[in-house]
Amino acid sequence: SKFSITWGWYESSEGGCTVESETDSMGNQKLHHYGCDSQSSGAYIFRPNSSTFLFPGEGNHNEKVFTEIETGDVVTEIRQRYSKWVTHVVRLTKGEPYIEVEYTVGP
């Protein structure tokens, strides 16, 4: 059986809200808010800053995809490293009607 998986990403806006204060010569304090808008903060909010879909090796992520294939009697494992912080592993188990996909983001 054949299968295909397409991975990519969108560039995203910086999370959070940075506030810096500045005091003028008269002692008045002025606050500057960077990256803030009306969107409430949350653990898993993703806000792309464009609609351009990037495939591995495109945009600011010009690293080549490293691919390694290990073939055993029972399991074939395909390991890919897209960058220092993104890896992808596909495991194919002989005689099983499924594939195992592991996608890791982070160090």
N, C-alpha and C positions, 0 to 999 in steps of 0.2 A: 504494500500500500504506500501511497505517496502522501506527504504532508508538506505544508510550507508555513513559515512564520515570518512576518515582516516586523522588524523592530525599528523604531525611530523615536524622535522626540521633538518637542517644540522648545525654543528658548523661553525662559520664564522671567517674570518680574521678580525683583528681590522681595522677600517676605518681610513682614514686620513693618515697623514705623520708627524712623530715626528722628529724634528731636534734639536739636542743638540750640543752646541759648547764647545770646550775644548781648553784651552790655555796652551801651554807647557812652560817650564822654560825659553825658548829663546823669548817668546812673540808671537810665531806663533799660529795662531788659526786654529783648525781643526774641521770640522763639521761632525757629525755622523747623518746619516739618518736612521731611524727605520720605517719599515712598508711601505717604498716607493717602487714603481716600475713604469713601464711605463703606467699603467692604469690611464686614466684621472679621476679626481675627479668628483663626481656627487651626486645628492641628493638621488638616489635610487639604487646605485650599491651594489649588494650583491655578495660577493666572498667567497664561501665555502672553508674551508681549508682541507676538505676530502670529499669522496663520500659516507661516511657512513650515512645512514638515521636513525635518532633517533626518537623513539616513546616516548610519555610521560613516565617519570620515568626512562629513560635510560640516559647513559652518565653522564654529570655533573649536570643533572636536575633530581635528584633522589627523587623529591617530589611526593607524591601520588596524583592522580587526585581526587579532591573533586567533587562529583556529587550530585545535588539536583533536584528533580522533583516536580513541582507545577502543579496540575491538577485542572482546573476550568471548568465551564459550556461551555465556548466558546474556551478557549486557554489552551493548555498544554505547559509548558515551562520547558526545560531541561537546567540547568545551570551547567557549569563545570569550575573549576579553576585548571589550570595546574601548576601555580606558582604564586608568588606575582604580576607578570606582564603580565600574559596571561590568559584570560578568553574566554569562548565560550558559547554562548546561542543559543539554537534551539527552535523556537516557531512553534507549530502546531495549526492551527486555524481550528476548526470544519467546515466541508463543503467546505473548500477551496482547490484548486488543487495545492497548493504550500507550501513550508516551508520557514520560515524566519531564516536565519543564521547570527549571529553576532559574529565576532571574533575580540577581542581587544588585542593589544599588547601595553604595556606601563602602567605607574602608574595610 
